[in-house]
Protein backbone atom coordinates (compact mmCIF):
# COMPACT_ATOMS: atom_id res chain seq x y z
CA UNK A 1 0.00 0.00 0.00
CA UNK A 2 1.30 3.42 -0.89
CA UNK A 3 2.03 6.35 1.36
CA UNK A 4 -0.50 8.29 -0.73
CA UNK A 5 -3.26 5.85 0.22
CA UNK A 6 -2.43 6.16 3.92
CA UNK A 7 -2.14 9.95 3.77
CA UNK A 8 -5.43 10.46 1.91
CA UNK A 9 -7.19 8.02 4.24
CA UNK A 10 -5.77 9.77 7.31
CA UNK A 11 -6.89 13.16 6.03
CA UNK A 12 -10.37 11.86 5.25
CA UNK A 13 -10.70 10.31 8.72
CA UNK A 14 -9.64 13.65 10.20
CA UNK A 15 -12.36 15.39 8.18
CA UNK A 16 -15.24 12.99 8.88
CA UNK A 17 -14.34 11.34 12.21
CA UNK A 18 -15.62 9.18 13.67
CA UNK A 19 -15.97 7.30 10.39
CA UNK A 20 -16.23 3.71 9.24
CA UNK A 21 -14.40 2.18 6.30
CA UNK A 22 -17.50 1.77 4.16
CA UNK A 23 -18.42 5.46 4.44
CA UNK A 24 -14.81 6.47 3.81
CA UNK A 25 -14.58 4.26 0.73
CA UNK A 26 -17.82 5.67 -0.71
CA UNK A 27 -16.77 9.26 0.01
CA UNK A 28 -13.35 8.84 -1.61
CA UNK A 29 -14.99 7.34 -4.69
CA UNK A 30 -17.12 10.50 -5.05
CA UNK A 31 -13.81 12.38 -5.17
CA UNK A 32 -12.75 10.07 -8.05
CA UNK A 33 -9.71 9.15 -5.98
CA UNK A 34 -9.02 6.15 -8.20
CA UNK A 35 -8.47 8.45 -11.18
CA UNK A 36 -6.15 11.14 -9.80
CA UNK A 37 -4.38 9.34 -6.95
CA UNK A 38 -4.47 5.78 -8.29
CA UNK A 39 -6.04 4.55 -5.04
CA UNK A 40 -8.20 1.47 -5.37
CA UNK A 41 -11.38 1.44 -3.24
CA UNK A 42 -10.50 -1.73 -1.33
CA UNK A 43 -7.14 -0.36 -0.22
CA UNK A 44 -8.93 2.04 2.15
CA UNK A 45 -9.60 -0.83 4.56
CA UNK A 46 -5.93 -1.84 4.59
CA UNK A 47 -4.94 1.79 5.12
CA UNK A 48 -7.23 2.05 8.15
CA UNK A 49 -5.71 -1.09 9.69
CA UNK A 50 -2.19 0.16 8.98
CA UNK A 51 -2.89 3.60 10.43
CA UNK A 52 -4.41 1.99 13.52
CA UNK A 53 -1.44 -0.31 14.06
CA UNK A 54 0.86 2.69 13.54
CA UNK A 55 -0.88 4.61 16.30
CA UNK A 56 -2.42 7.30 14.10
CA UNK A 57 -6.00 6.01 14.46
CA UNK A 58 -7.99 4.38 17.23
CA UNK A 59 -11.18 2.37 17.06
CA UNK A 60 -14.10 4.46 18.19
CA UNK A 61 -16.59 1.61 18.36
CA UNK A 62 -18.34 -1.12 16.41
CA UNK A 63 -21.92 -0.88 15.22
CA UNK A 64 -24.39 -3.36 13.83
CA UNK A 65 -27.66 -2.51 12.15
CA UNK A 66 -30.24 -4.95 10.86
CA UNK A 67 -28.56 -7.74 8.87
CA UNK A 68 -25.58 -5.63 7.82
CA UNK A 69 -22.01 -6.59 8.70
CA UNK A 70 -20.39 -4.93 11.70
CA UNK A 71 -18.85 -1.54 11.02
CA UNK A 72 -15.90 -0.33 13.04
CA UNK A 73 -15.57 3.43 13.30
CA UNK A 74 -12.20 5.16 13.60
CA UNK A 75 -10.98 8.46 14.97
CA UNK A 76 -7.65 10.25 15.09
CA UNK A 77 -5.50 9.65 18.14
CA UNK A 78 -4.33 12.59 20.21
CA UNK A 79 -0.71 11.50 20.09
CA UNK A 80 1.65 11.16 17.17
CA UNK A 81 3.78 8.04 17.31
CA UNK A 82 7.44 8.69 18.05
CA UNK A 83 9.36 7.79 14.93
CA UNK A 84 12.70 8.97 16.32
CA UNK A 85 12.94 12.01 14.03
CA UNK A 86 12.15 14.69 16.61
Number of C-alpha atoms within 10 A of each C-alpha: 12 10 9 13 20 20 13 17 24 20 12 16 21 16 12 14 16 16 21 23 21 15 13 21 19 12 14 18 15 10 10 14 17 13 10 8 11 12 21 15 17 11 15 22 16 15 22 25 17 15 19 17 11 13 16 17 23 19 17 15 13 11 12 10 8 6 6 8 9 12 16 16 22 24 21 22 14 10 9 11 10 9 6 5 4 4
